[in-house]
Amino acid sequence: MNSGGNSVPLRLGVLISGTGSNLQALIDAIESKKLANVEIALVVSNKANAYGLQRALTHNLPVVYLPW
């Protein structure tokens, strides 16, 4: 917690290579407040055509494609 009493959110980096079903589960849990004080800071994929990248972009999450 910071001195003002507000806690700093846990920032997640999510790795995907396909449909992003686990990413979507995280998004849903965060949006429904089941995961309180958590945010997705970055989504990374090793596949440029991974559908999970589209899921991330739909929710305005930053994405990175790393081809290695």
N, C-alpha and C positions, 0 to 999 in steps of 0.2 A: 504494500500500500504506500501511496505517497503521503506527504504531510497534510494534504487537504482532505484525506479520508477516502478519496476515490482510488479504486484499484486500477492498475494498468491492465488492459486486456491482454490475454495470452494470444500471441500472433503465431498462426500456423503457416507452414509451407507444406503444400500437398503435392505429392508426386503421383502422376498418372501415366498410363500408357494405352488406355483403351477408352471405354465408354464413360468412365468417371462416376460409376455408381456409388462408390464410397465417398467421393467428393460431394455428390448430390446429397447423400445422407448427412454429411457434415453441414452443408448449406441449410438443409431443412431443419436440423437440430439447432443451429445458430439462429435462424430466422424465427423459430418457434420458442426461443429462449430456453430450450432444454439444455443447451450449452451456453450458460451465461458467461458474459465477460470474455468471450472468445471471438476472434476474427481471423479470417483467412487472408494472409498478407500476400501470398504468391502461390500460383499453380504452375508446376513444371512438368513438361512432357518430353519424352524422347521420340515421340511420333507426331509429325506435323498434322496428320489427319485424325488424330484422336478426338473422338466425339466429346470427351471430357473438356477439351479446350473450349468448345462451343458452350457447354454448360457454364463454364467459368465466365466467359465473355457475356453471357446472358445476365449474369449477376454482377457485372462490372468489376470482376476480379482481375488483377493483373496476371498475365500469363507469359511464360517463357518456353520456347522450344529449344532444346539442346539435343542435337542429333547424335551424340555419342552414346 
